[in-house]
Amino acid sequence: MTSVPLRLGLPKGRLLEQARPLLRAAGLDLSSLDQQARRLVHPVELPEIGPAEILLLRPSDVAVYVAHGVCAIGIVGSDVLAEQHPDVLAPLDLKLGRCRICLCAAVDSDPYRQETPRIATKYPRIATEHFLSLGAPAEIVELSGNVEIAPLVGLADGIVDIVETGETLAKNGLVIKAVLEQVSARLIFNRAAAKLRPGPLSALEERLRRAVAEVTP
């Protein structure tokens, strides 16, 4: 573990853009990400830590890289943690990327009143566990694209999906029926790295903790 640079897995896309002010406030130099935008591995210097690498990953893959020890540290949405149940430590809520995982359906439809509702989702575990907790198992249809279309064309009675503003739902005639999870970005650590390199990980955690207090409303 100590023979390789400390690796930080960051999610490409909107969550990374939201995390940039926080990471800068914690002393991370992200200039390489702009200068070499197509590069996926970026060497950086971390304050109090030294040489490190940033890996730019799909948001759903960050926890996998951390759990398997490729990255010692990651930033990931709590929706990914709830869906994947990865074996990682999650010591800090970064209070970024706030949204909700919701059950949504057409205004005149109520999946809870159906014997076995068909639910389209990118979160099969979360959806399954929610309905089972109510004693009403659902038929889960796992999709990877825009799930809002599923109720419109008869594929599903409702959807379980991330909702931020609700604009997409409204434009497609859907409404929130229930909020299943509150979502925000979390700092995560590989368990072995936390034992073998506690100093560097604790130093970065403390810097980010102070940055959260300063930057996040």
ABEGO torsion letter per residue (X at the ends): XAABBBBBBBBBEAAAAAAAAAAAAAGBBAAAAAABAABABBBBBBBGAEBBBBBBBBAAAAAAAAAAGABABBBBBAAAAAAAGBBBBBABBAGBGBBBBBBBBBAABBAAABABBBBBBABAAAAAAAAAAAGBBBBBBBBABBAAAAAAAGABABBBBBBAAGAAAAAAGBBBABBABBBBBBBBBBAAAAAABAAAAAAAAAAAAAAAAAABX
